[in-house]
Amino acid sequence: MSASFFWSTINTGGSQIMGLVFGILLARLLSPEDFGSMAIIIFMTLIANVFVDSGLSHALIRDQKVTKLDYDSVFYFSILIALICSILLYFSSEFLAKFYENPILDSLTKVMSISPLIYALMTINSAIITKKLDFKLKAKLSISAMLIAGILGVLMAKNGYGIWSLATMQLLNSLLLMVFMWVKVKWRPGFNFSYQSIAKHMNFGIKISIANLANILYTKSYVVVVGKYFSITNAGYFTRADSLKNLPAGMLSKIIMRVAYPLLSKIQDDIRTLRRSNIQIIKFTAVISIPIMMGMASVSEELIVTLIGEKWLPSAEILLYLCFAGVLLPFDTINMNIIKVHGRMNIYLTIELVKIFLVILVLFIGVFIGMKEMLIAIIMHTLLSLKKAKYA
């Protein structure tokens, strides 16, 4: 367990730290509007990826008797959904540009529409690596891809390519990671497909999809509302603050999801060991999360100015509020994770639907009252979500 946590920490932490470093360099070279525009497109591609995966990779990880036919069937199903999503993204580009009154979104969306296909091509390989708990390999591949893509992105920004440096970094990172996985993982798709295999895993997968969709909505949808009802520049301020908050909070949540879920799934029938392992995870999370997030909140203004400069100062107040929400996020992930391991998917799904409803309320507060009130509502949303999962 400790080795898995170590390498997942290296993987997630290394990637996020490099992402932060490259983000800092790019923030000093690019404008808040560039980051705001890119954040909106990333939100769209994340939503598309939920449908591409359909929760089936999680179902494969949990299934202790998965076959090659299962892998092949899920692979071809993901490719089909990815093609549909890519086409929809491509042809929605003009609408997005008009909706946000930002012409660059047209061409940017067209280029980024390839993202779902890249994601589909690595879902099975990623699931196989995770199922084997080979986080050492995943760390090497992820960090290598991020390093190459980040360096190229910074070089492009320094040479005046503007927002396209962000798009290149995003796409190249995914593309390289996909290629590296195909090189390192021995699995190759055969000419096999089974509707029964998809149906068998879809019952579990669809609930995971709704949960993943809820997660994206209550972590990423705010920037979409800010970009429309305030400004693209304010969306840029929000996304930079959110990125800084996600370094500790998001990293811990990803480690918990990537390591604890496959690990606890293997011991799901041993209730005593399962409970003891989950308590260890909670203690580990508390020791890391609470002091870091509270420390960031106390120096938010100094942190923003020091790292990315005074032009980003409006991000400081946003970061202050997001840190209070971020301290609770890993614990919510732990609670939801153990519900998922127990296979109590009806409860899991109900909680996620409640979260979506709460997100809608938060977004309404942002639209009709103001951004500060929306930030306070985000904190309350996270607290209510945590309580709901705790008593499930």
C-alpha positions in Angstrom: 0.0 0.0 0.0 2.8 2.4 0.9 4.6 1.8 -2.4 1.4 2.4 -4.3 0.8 5.7 -2.5 4.5 6.7 -3.0 4.4 6.2 -6.8 1.0 7.6 -7.2 2.1 10.7 -5.3 5.1 10.9 -7.6 2.8 10.6 -10.6 0.1 13.0 -9.5 2.3 15.3 -7.6 5.1 15.4 -10.2 2.6 16.1 -13.0 0.8 18.8 -11.0 3.9 20.5 -9.8 5.3 20.6 -13.3 1.9 21.8 -14.4 2.1 24.5 -11.8 5.6 25.5 -12.8 4.7 25.7 -16.5 1.5 27.5 -15.6 3.4 30.1 -13.7 5.8 30.7 -16.6 2.9 30.9 -19.0 0.9 33.2 -16.8 3.7 35.7 -16.8 3.8 35.5 -20.6 0.1 35.3 -21.5 -3.0 37.2 -20.5 -5.9 36.2 -18.1 -8.1 36.2 -21.2 -6.0 33.5 -22.8 -6.3 31.3 -19.7 -10.1 32.0 -19.5 -10.7 31.0 -23.1 -8.7 27.9 -22.7 -10.4 26.9 -19.5 -13.8 27.0 -21.2 -12.6 24.6 -24.0 -11.0 22.3 -21.4 -14.3 22.1 -19.6 -16.0 21.0 -22.8 -13.4 18.3 -23.5 -13.6 17.0 -19.9 -17.4 16.6 -20.3 -16.8 14.8 -23.6 -14.3 12.4 -21.9 -16.9 11.4 -19.4 -19.0 10.0 -22.2 -16.1 8.5 -23.9 -15.1 6.5 -20.8 -18.7 5.9 -19.7 -17.3 4.7 -16.3 -16.3 1.4 -18.1 -12.6 1.8 -17.2 -13.6 1.8 -13.5 -15.8 -1.2 -14.0 -12.8 -3.1 -15.6 -10.6 -2.1 -12.7 -13.2 -3.4 -10.2 -13.9 -6.6 -12.1 -11.6 -9.3 -10.8 -12.4 -11.6 -13.7 -12.0 -9.3 -16.7 -11.2 -10.9 -20.1 -9.5 -9.8 -23.3 -13.0 -9.7 -24.9 -14.0 -7.2 -22.2 -11.0 -5.0 -23.0 -11.6 -5.1 -26.7 -15.3 -4.4 -26.4 -14.8 -1.4 -24.2 -12.0 -0.1 -26.5 -14.2 -0.1 -29.6 -17.1 1.3 -27.7 -14.9 4.2 -26.5 -13.6 4.9 -30.0 -17.2 5.1 -31.3 -18.3 7.5 -28.6 -15.1 9.6 -29.0 -15.8 10.1 -32.7 -19.3 11.3 -32.0 -18.0 13.7 -29.3 -15.3 15.0 -31.5 -17.7 15.7 -34.3 -20.1 17.5 -31.9 -17.3 19.6 -30.5 -16.0 20.6 -34.0 -19.4 21.8 -35.2 -20.2 23.6 -31.9 -17.2 25.9 -32.3 -19.0 28.7 -34.0 -21.8 28.6 -31.4 -19.3 28.8 -28.5 -17.5 31.8 -30.1 -20.8 33.7 -30.5 -22.1 32.7 -27.0 -19.0 34.0 -25.3 -18.5 36.8 -27.8 -14.9 35.6 -28.3 -13.9 34.8 -31.9 -10.8 32.8 -31.0 -13.0 30.1 -29.5 -14.1 29.1 -33.0 -10.7 27.9 -34.2 -9.6 26.8 -30.8 -12.5 24.5 -30.3 -12.0 23.0 -33.8 -8.4 22.1 -32.9 -9.2 20.8 -29.4 -12.0 18.6 -30.8 -9.5 15.8 -31.3 -9.0 15.5 -27.6 -11.8 12.8 -27.0 -10.2 10.6 -29.7 -6.8 10.8 -28.0 -8.4 10.0 -24.7 -10.3 7.0 -26.1 -7.1 5.5 -27.4 -5.5 5.3 -24.0 -8.4 4.4 -21.7 -7.8 0.6 -21.8 -4.0 0.9 -21.4 -4.5 3.3 -18.5 -7.0 0.9 -16.9 -4.6 -2.0 -17.3 -1.7 -0.1 -15.6 -4.0 1.0 -12.8 -5.4 -2.5 -12.3 -1.9 -3.9 -11.9 -1.1 -1.1 -9.4 1.9 -0.2 -11.6 2.0 3.5 -10.6 5.8 3.6 -11.1 5.3 3.1 -14.8 2.4 5.6 -14.9 4.5 8.2 -13.1 7.3 7.8 -15.6 5.0 8.1 -18.6 2.9 11.0 -17.2 5.9 13.1 -16.1 7.8 12.6 -19.3 4.8 13.6 -21.4 4.1 16.7 -19.2 7.8 17.8 -19.3 8.0 17.7 -23.1 4.7 19.4 -23.7 5.3 22.0 -21.0 8.7 23.0 -22.4 7.3 23.4 -26.0 4.3 25.4 -24.6 6.6 27.9 -22.8 8.9 28.2 -25.9 5.8 28.9 -28.1 4.5 31.5 -25.6 7.9 33.3 -25.5 7.8 33.4 -29.3 4.4 35.1 -29.4 2.0 32.2 -30.1 -0.3 33.3 -27.4 -3.2 31.0 -26.5 -2.0 28.4 -29.0 0.9 27.7 -26.7 -1.7 26.6 -24.1 -3.6 24.5 -26.7 -0.4 22.8 -27.9 0.7 22.0 -24.4 -2.7 20.4 -23.6 -2.9 18.4 -26.7 0.7 17.3 -26.9 0.6 16.1 -23.2 -2.3 13.8 -23.9 -0.9 12.6 -27.3 2.5 11.7 -25.9 1.0 10.0 -22.9 -1.2 7.9 -25.2 1.8 7.0 -27.4 3.9 6.1 -24.4 1.2 3.8 -23.0 0.9 2.0 -26.3 4.6 1.4 -26.3 4.8 0.1 -22.7 1.5 -1.9 -22.4 1.5 -5.2 -24.2 -2.3 -5.3 -24.7 -3.5 -4.8 -28.3 -7.1 -4.8 -29.5 -8.3 -7.9 -31.4 -11.2 -8.0 -33.8 -13.6 -8.8 -31.0 -16.7 -7.1 -29.7 -19.4 -8.2 -27.3 -22.6 -6.3 -26.6 -23.0 -8.5 -23.5 -19.6 -7.4 -22.2 -20.6 -3.7 -22.6 -23.9 -4.3 -20.9 -22.3 -6.3 -18.1 -20.0 -3.4 -17.2 -22.4 -0.6 -18.1 -24.6 -1.1 -15.1 -21.7 -0.1 -12.9 -20.1 2.3 -15.4 -23.2 4.5 -16.0 -23.3 5.4 -12.3 -19.6 6.2 -12.3 -20.2 8.4 -15.4 -22.9 10.4 -13.6 -20.5 10.7 -10.6 -17.7 11.9 -12.9 -20.0 14.3 -14.6 -21.1 15.7 -11.2 -17.4 16.0 -10.2 -16.6 18.1 -13.3 -19.7 20.2 -12.8 -18.9 21.1 -9.2 -15.2 21.6 -9.8 -15.0 23.1 -13.3 -18.4 24.6 -14.3 -17.9 27.8 -12.3 -15.4 29.1 -14.9 -18.0 28.7 -17.6 -20.5 30.8 -15.8 -17.8 33.4 -14.8 -16.7 33.6 -18.5 -20.3 34.3 -19.7 -21.8 36.5 -17.0 -18.7 38.4 -15.8 -15.9 38.3 -18.4 -13.4 35.9 -20.0 -10.7 37.8 -18.1 -12.4 37.0 -14.8 -12.6 33.4 -15.9 -8.9 33.5 -16.3 -8.5 34.9 -12.8 -10.7 32.1 -11.5 -8.9 29.3 -13.3 -5.5 30.4 -12.0 -6.7 30.5 -8.4 -8.4 27.1 -8.9 -5.1 25.7 -10.3 -3.2 26.8 -7.2 -5.8 25.3 -4.9 -5.8 22.1 -6.8 -2.1 21.5 -6.3 -2.6 20.1 -2.8 -6.4 19.4 -2.8 -6.6 18.0 -6.3 -3.4 16.0 -5.9 -4.6 14.3 -2.8 -8.0 13.5 -4.3 -6.4 12.0 -7.4 -4.0 9.9 -5.4 -7.0 8.6 -3.3 -8.9 7.8 -6.5 -6.0 6.2 -8.4 -4.5 4.1 -5.5 -7.2 3.6 -2.9 -9.9 2.5 -5.3 -8.1 -0.4 -7.0 -6.3 -1.3 -3.7 -9.5 -1.4 -1.6 -11.3 -3.2 -4.4 -8.9 -6.1 -4.0 -9.8 -6.4 -0.2 -13.5 -5.5 -0.5 -14.5 -8.8 1.1 -12.3 -8.4 4.1 -14.3 -5.9 6.0 -11.8 -5.5 8.9 -8.8 -4.9 6.7 -10.8 -2.6 4.5 -11.9 -0.5 7.4 -8.3 -0.3 8.8 -6.9 0.7 5.4 -9.5 3.4 5.0 -8.7 4.9 8.4 -5.1 5.0 7.4 -6.0 6.9 4.3 -8.1 9.4 6.3 -5.2 10.1 8.7 -2.8 10.5 5.9 -5.1 12.9 4.2 -5.7 15.0 7.3 -2.1 15.5 8.1 -1.4 16.8 4.6 -4.5 18.6 3.5 -5.5 20.8 6.5 -2.3 22.6 7.3 -1.4 23.2 3.6 -4.8 24.6 2.6 -5.1 26.8 5.6 -1.5 28.1 5.0 -2.3 28.9 1.4 -5.5 30.8 2.5 -3.6 32.9 4.9 -1.0 34.1 2.3 -3.2 34.1 -0.8 -2.4 37.6 -1.9 1.4 37.3 -1.4 1.3 33.9 -3.1 -0.4 35.2 -6.2 1.9 38.3 -6.6 5.1 36.3 -6.0 4.3 33.4 -8.3 2.5 35.0 -11.3 2.7 38.8 -10.8 0.5 41.7 -9.9 -1.6 41.5 -13.1 -3.1 38.4 -11.5 -3.9 40.1 -8.1 -7.7 39.6 -8.5 -7.1 35.9 -8.3 -6.0 36.3 -4.6 -9.5 36.7 -3.1 -10.8 33.9 -5.2 -8.0 31.6 -4.0 -8.8 32.5 -0.4 -12.3 31.2 -0.7 -11.4 28.2 -2.8 -8.8 27.0 -0.2 -11.6 26.7 2.4 -13.5 24.5 0.0 -10.4 22.6 -1.0 -9.5 21.5 2.5 -12.7 19.4 2.5 -12.5 18.0 -1.1 -10.1 15.0 -0.3 -12.3 13.8 2.5 -15.4 13.9 0.3 -13.4 11.7 -2.2 -12.5 9.2 0.6 -16.1 8.9 1.6 -17.4 8.4 -1.9 -14.6 6.0 -2.7 -15.5 3.6 0.1 -19.2 3.7 -1.0 -18.0 2.8 -4.5 -15.8 -0.1 -3.2 -18.7 -1.6 -1.3 -20.7 -1.6 -4.5 -23.4 0.6 -3.1 -23.9 2.3 -6.4 -27.5 3.4 -5.8 -26.4 5.4 -2.8 -23.4 6.6 -4.7 -25.5 7.8 -7.6 -28.1 9.5 -5.3 -25.4 11.5 -3.6 -23.9 12.6 -6.9 -27.3 13.7 -8.2 -27.8 15.7 -5.0 -24.4 17.3 -5.7 -25.4 18.3 -9.2 -28.6 19.9 -7.9 -26.5 21.8 -5.4 -24.1 22.9 -8.2 -27.0 24.4 -10.1 -28.0 26.4 -7.0 -24.4 27.7 -6.7 -24.3 28.7 -10.3 -27.7 30.6 -9.9 -26.2 32.5 -7.0 -23.2 33.5 -9.2 -25.4 34.6 -12.0 -28.1 36.5 -10.0 -26.2 37.7 -6.9 -22.4 37.9 -7.6 -19.1 36.2 -7.7 -18.2 36.6 -4.0 -21.5 35.0 -3.0 -20.9 32.2 -5.4 -17.5 31.5 -3.8 -19.1 31.3 -0.4 -21.8 29.0 -1.8 -19.0 26.7 -3.2 -17.7 26.3 0.4 -21.2 25.4 1.6 -21.7 23.0 -1.3 -18.5 21.1 -0.4 -19.5 20.9 3.2 -23.0 19.6 2.4 -21.6 17.1 0.0 -19.1 15.8 2.6 -21.9 15.4 5.2 -24.2 13.6 2.7 -21.5 11.1 1.9 -20.4 10.6 5.5 -23.8 9.5 6.7 -24.7 7.4 3.6 
